[in-house]
Amino acid sequence: MYELTSTEHKAADSQRQNQSSVIVSQLREDIIRGIFLPGEKLLISSLKQRYGVGSSPIREALSQLITERLVVAESQRGFRASPISRDELTSIYEARSEVEASITAFAIERGDDAWEAGIVGAAYRLSKVDQTVPDGERVARWELCHRNLHEAIVLGCKSPQLLDVRLMLYTRAERYRQLWLKETVLDLHSLARSQIDHQRLIDIVLQRRKEEAVDLVRQHILMPVTVIYATLNQKQIL
């Protein structure tokens, strides 16, 4: 009977880990984008068919996403996409607004010429997002450029620890933010207003007007909450 060599064992382990990582990413994306609705049952048999893998990678992915609070396990009843709530939405966005404001203050104090150039470049790319592309592609492009702009601003803080906290909260808000993005990016009036708001923020940050920037960042982060509330109620998710 043939036995795998040490090298073959390592290669097989690496392949399993890569496959598991891919499934985690795909399932995470599907939950965040609303393919699986909040509270929806996640059947392992259906997930196996959707992602074309066996039970083990699916269970590993579900376990990983439990730690990320995107999946909940029910005793003897399987798994569900985590529910969302008004309280969680408010809590996440309040925390984000305070953390983002604090990091922005540090960035204004510590940012150098390269930091300023990074903001200008990111702002230009956001302003050039093509409004003629299909809806789904437009939302994805705008979201990427939008995220890059805000990351360019906070990078000036030069604190990896604070940036880690910010990233954790950003990730926690992802499912809620997707609702706001669709309402904003696909509406030309809302998008034009968003561009004006971003330009105002950029001007204040680059002029190093720290107190104004901190207040504006708090308002900017909290601004989507009202839109998200309305969308969730309209879709009868809350």
C-alpha positions, 0 to 999 in steps of 0.5 A, a space after each residue: 500500500 502506497 504511503 504519502 511522503 512528508 512532502 506529499 502530506 505537506 502539499 495535501 495540507 496546503 491544498 486543503 488550507 487554500 481550498 478552505 480559505 477560498 470557501 471562507 472568502 466566498 461565503 463571507 462575500 455572499 453573506 455581506 452582499 446579501 446573497 444569504 439574507 440575515 437569519 437565513 438557514 445555511 444548509 450544508 448540502 446547499 452550500 456544498 452544491 453552490 461552492 463545489 466542495 465537500 462537507 469539511 471545507 464548508 464546516 471549516 468556513 462556517 466555524 471561521 465565520 462564527 468567530 467573525 459574527 457573520 454566522 450563528 450556530 443553533 444547537 442541533 439545528 445547523 447554521 444561519 446567517 447572523 441576524 442584524 438589528 437596529 441596536 447593532 447598527 447603531 452601536 457599530 456606527 457610533 464606535 466607528 465614528 469615534 475611532 475614525 475621528 480620533 485616528 483622523 486627528 492623529 493623521 493630521 498631526 503626523 501626516 507628511 507630504 507623501 500622506 497628502 499626495 496619497 489623499 489627493 490621488 485617492 480623491 481623484 480616482 474616486 471622482 473618476 468612477 465611470 457612471 455609465 458602467 452596469 450597476 453592480 460594477 459601478 457600486 463595486 468600483 465606487 466602494 473600492 475607491 471610497 474605501 481607498 480614500 478614507 484609508 489614505 486619510 487615516 494612514 497618516 496616523 502611523 499607528 498599526 494598532 489603531 488601524 487594526 481596530 478601525 479595520 475590525 469595525 469597518 468589517 463589522 459594518 460591511 453588511 449594513 454599508 452595502 445597503 447604503 451603497 446601493 441607495 447612494 451610488 445608484 442615485 445620481 443626486 445622492 452621489 453628487 452630494 456625496 462627492 461634495 461632502 468628500 471634497 469638503 472633508 479632503 479640503 479641511 484635512 489637507 488644510 490641517 484644520 483638526 477640530 473641524 475635521 474631527 467633527 466632520 468625520 463623526 458626521 460623515 461616518 454616522 450619516 448613512 445610518 438614517 438611510 440604512 434604517 429606512 432601507 431595512 424597514 422597507 425590506 422588512 428586515 428589522 
